[in-house]
Amino acid sequence: MNKINNDDLDKIYGGSLESVSGPIINAIVNIINVLEQAGFDFGSGIRRIVENKTCPLE
């Protein structure tokens, strides 16, 4: 096995995406999930208004 000197160690990069880390990907996925849920809720609200199946405000 060959020994690696310190200059060569500085040139080693790990992972397939060097600038995107796990927490960043997780945050993006969470944002997408929030937007998706907001879309479902908004669409459900529109459908209930159109079908006149809303709860009374009394």
N, C-alpha and C positions, 0 to 999 in steps of 0.2 A: 504494500500500500504506500502510495506517495504522500509525503508530508506537504501541507499547504502553508505557505508563509502568510504573514499578516497582510501584505499588499493584496494577495489573491483573495483573502477572506473578505476584504472590503467590497469586492466585485460580485459577491454571491448574493442573489436575490431569491427569496422564498415565496412560494405560492404562485398561483396562476394570475391573480389580479393583484398587482403590487400596490396600487393606490386605493383600492376599495377593500375595507375591512368588514368583518362580520357584523359589528354593530350598525354600520352604515346600511348594509343590505337589509338588516332587520328593521331599521327605521323606515326604509323605503317600502318594504312589504307591509308594515303597519299602516302607513299612510294610504296605500292602495286599498287595504281592507276597510279603513274608515270611509274612504270615498265610495267604495262599493256599497257599504251598509247605508250610507247617506242616500245613495241613489235608489236603493230598494225602499227606504222609508219615504222618500219624496214621491216615488212612483205609486206607492201604496196610498199615500195621502191624496194624490190626484185621482186615483181610481175610486177611492171612497167618496170624494166630493162629487165626481161625475155620476156615480151610481146612487147618490143621495143616501149613503149609509153611514153618516157621521153621528157621533154621539151628541145628544143635546147639551147645551151649555148651562142648563138650569141647575 
